[in-house]
């Protein structure tokens, strides 16, 4: 829907990670501040699903997408939720780059657990920093260098 097939494919993964870095930490911050108890339960379910180790890369990507999508839903901002195709595309492409990185899923799980706790405790600033660090680590696992900070 974003026409990414027509973009510069050579730099697409890097551009997707940079875009996520600009947007997704603020989504996590809003999620922490606005989440409802129902949102929190859905986020817990997505976290539990991601916790299950799978040898299928598609399972990992789908569960990662579900967790990040649920955070976006927790923001209770319909416009931000509609930006999800960027996040989903980045997660799916990044997953193919990191499936051979043995500890990548374990590190992502640590961040997901911390993000869940920050959102549960309504710690917006903490959630924002955690999401930034999570994206930077995922980019590093995918051997993508982000040359700016947020």
N, C-alpha and C positions, 0 to 999 in steps of 0.2 A: 504493500500500500504506500510505501514511502519512495518507491522508485529506486531502490538501492541497487537493482540490477544494472542500472544505467550509470551508477557512480564509479569513481576510480576504484576498481577492484584491488589494485595493488596496496592501497592504503586503507581499505574499507575496515578491516579489523581494528586498526589503530584509531580510526575516526569514530567507530562505534564505541570503543572504550573511552575515548575522550568525551564523547557526548554523554555517556552514562555518568562519567565523573562529574560533569557539570550539572546533571539533573537528579540522579538517583539519591545522593546524600540528602538533598532537600526533601525528597519524597519520604525518606525514612524519618526525617525530623518531623514532618507533618503527621506521619503515621503515628509516631509516639505521642504527639499532642492531641490527636483527634480520634484515635482508635476507640471503638466500643468494645464491650465484653464479647459480643458476637464476633467482631473482627479478630479479637485476640484468640478466640477458640479456633477460628479458621486458620490463623497463622500458626497456632500450635500443631494443628493437623498437618499443615504443609511442612513444618519443621520435622515432625515425626516421620513423614514419608521420605524426606530428604535424608534422614538419619540411616535409612536402610541402605546398606552397601549393595551395589549391583555391579555385575561384570558387563552389563549392557550400557554403553555410552549414552544411548538415547534415553534410557531410564534416568540416568544422572541429569542430563540436560532438561528433561521434562520436569523432574522434581525441583530442580534449581529454578526453572522458569515459574513454576507454581508458587514457590516461596517468595520470589521477588514480585510476582504479580499480586500476591496477597498483601504484601507490604504496600503496594501502590493503591490497592482497594482500601486499605486502612487509612490512607490519607484523606479519604472522603472528598476528593477533588476529581470530578469527572474529566476535566481537561488533562490532568496529569495521567490519569488512567489510560487515556487515549494515546499517550506517548509510548505506551508499553511495547509496541512493535519494535522500537529501537532497542529496548532492553532485551527483549526476547531474541532478536536477531543476534545481538552481541553475545548473549549467554550460549546460544546454539553454536555459533561460530567459535567462541572461546572454548567450548567444551571439546570440540574436535582438536583444538590445539593443545589442550592440557590433559587429554585422556591418558597419555603416556607418563605424565608427571605423577609419580606414585602418591605423594603426600597431598596433592591438590585437593582432593575431596575431603580429607581430614581437616585441612586448614580452613576450607570453606565451611565445614560443619561447625568448627569453633566460632567463626564469625557469625554464622546463622544463629547459634545459641546465644551469643552475646547480643546480637541485634534483637532477638526475641525478648531477652530480659530488659533491654533498654526501652523497647516499645511497651512491654508490659508495665514497667515502672514509670512510663510517661516521661522519660529522660530524652527530650528532643535533641539537645546538643550532643549527647553521648551517641545517640543513634546516627546522627549526621556524620560524626567522626568515624564511627565503626564502618559505616557503609563506604565512606571514602577509602579507608584502609583496605577494606575487602576488595573493592574494585581494583585498587592499585596492586594488590597481591595477585589477583586473578590475571591482570595484565602481565605482571612479571612472569607468572607461570606459563603464559602464552608467548613469552619472549617478545613482549611489546613494551617499548619504553615510552612513558608519558613524560613529556618535557615541561610540564607546568604544574603548579599546585593550586588547590582550591582553598 
